[in-house]
Amino acid sequence: MVRRDRKRPVYMISVVSELLGVHPQTLRLYEREGLIRPRRVNRQRLYSEEDIERLSLILELTRDLGVNKAGVEIILRMRKRLMALQNELERMLGCLEGDMRKEFERRIRKILSE
């Protein structure tokens, strides 16, 4: 099975705007505001699957939940930190063995259920 690289920029702005139902100018605005950073190839913006997921989240926050730009920036920053913490936690769990690992996992589940 071939695994696709979600970070590989392959989608042109016209395709992304159609997929997400927004005007290309909206995508350019998000780029100017620093919310998204598509890659440039020969002056052409190319978006990855990861970029499209991020844009979908931004649109959900702004359209559906009424979050303003400052709120979106805070949420995106917190989400990035949370993902980094989760990756570090998984790395640390990989270092633990046996009963210690089970106890640590139990404590994490308890924290998450509160």
C-alpha positions in Angstrom: 0.0 0.0 0.0 1.4 3.4 -1.0 1.3 6.0 1.7 0.6 9.6 0.6 2.6 12.5 2.0 0.1 14.8 3.6 2.6 17.6 3.6 3.3 17.5 -0.1 1.9 20.6 -1.9 -0.1 19.5 -4.9 -3.4 21.5 -5.0 -3.7 24.8 -6.8 -5.6 27.7 -5.2 -8.5 27.2 -7.6 -8.9 23.6 -6.6 -8.7 24.4 -2.9 -11.2 27.3 -3.2 -13.7 25.0 -4.9 -13.1 22.2 -2.4 -13.8 24.5 0.5 -16.4 26.6 -1.1 -14.5 29.9 -0.6 -13.3 32.6 -3.0 -9.5 32.4 -3.8 -9.2 35.9 -2.4 -10.2 34.4 1.0 -7.3 32.0 0.8 -5.0 34.8 -0.1 -6.2 36.9 2.9 -5.6 33.9 5.2 -2.1 33.7 3.8 -1.5 37.5 4.3 -2.7 37.2 7.9 -0.3 34.3 8.5 -3.0 31.7 9.2 -1.8 29.5 6.4 1.5 29.2 4.4 1.1 27.5 1.1 4.3 26.6 -0.8 5.2 28.6 -3.8 6.4 26.9 -7.0 7.1 29.2 -9.9 5.0 32.0 -8.2 2.1 29.6 -7.9 0.5 28.7 -4.6 0.3 25.0 -3.9 -1.5 23.5 -0.9 -1.0 20.2 0.8 -3.7 18.0 2.3 -2.4 19.2 5.7 -3.1 22.8 4.5 -6.6 21.9 3.4 -7.3 20.4 6.8 -6.0 23.5 8.5 -8.1 25.7 6.3 -11.2 23.6 7.0 -10.6 24.1 10.7 -10.2 27.9 10.2 -13.4 28.0 8.2 -15.3 26.0 10.8 -14.1 28.3 13.6 -15.0 31.5 11.7 -18.2 30.5 9.9 -19.8 28.0 12.2 -18.6 29.2 15.6 -18.1 32.9 15.0 -14.5 33.0 16.2 -12.5 36.1 15.2 -9.0 36.1 13.7 -7.3 36.6 17.1 -9.3 33.7 18.5 -8.4 31.5 15.5 -4.7 32.3 16.0 -4.9 31.4 19.7 -6.8 28.1 19.0 -4.3 27.1 16.3 -1.3 27.9 18.5 -2.9 25.9 21.4 -3.6 23.0 19.0 0.0 23.0 17.8 1.3 22.9 21.4 -1.2 20.1 22.4 -0.1 18.0 19.4 3.6 18.5 20.4 2.8 17.5 24.0 0.9 14.4 22.7 3.9 13.4 20.6 6.2 13.8 23.6 3.9 11.8 25.8 3.8 9.0 23.3 7.6 9.1 23.1 7.9 8.9 26.8 5.3 6.0 27.0 7.6 4.1 24.6 10.4 4.3 27.2 8.3 2.9 30.0 7.7 -0.8 30.5 5.3 -3.2 32.3 3.5 -2.0 35.4 4.9 1.5 35.3 3.6 2.0 31.8 0.1 0.7 32.8 0.0 2.9 35.8 1.0 6.0 33.8 -1.6 5.2 31.1 -4.3 4.8 33.8 -3.4 8.2 35.3 -3.6 9.8 31.8 -7.0 8.3 31.2 -8.2 9.6 34.6 -6.9 13.1 33.7 -8.6 13.0 30.3 -11.9 11.9 31.7 -12.2 14.8 34.2 
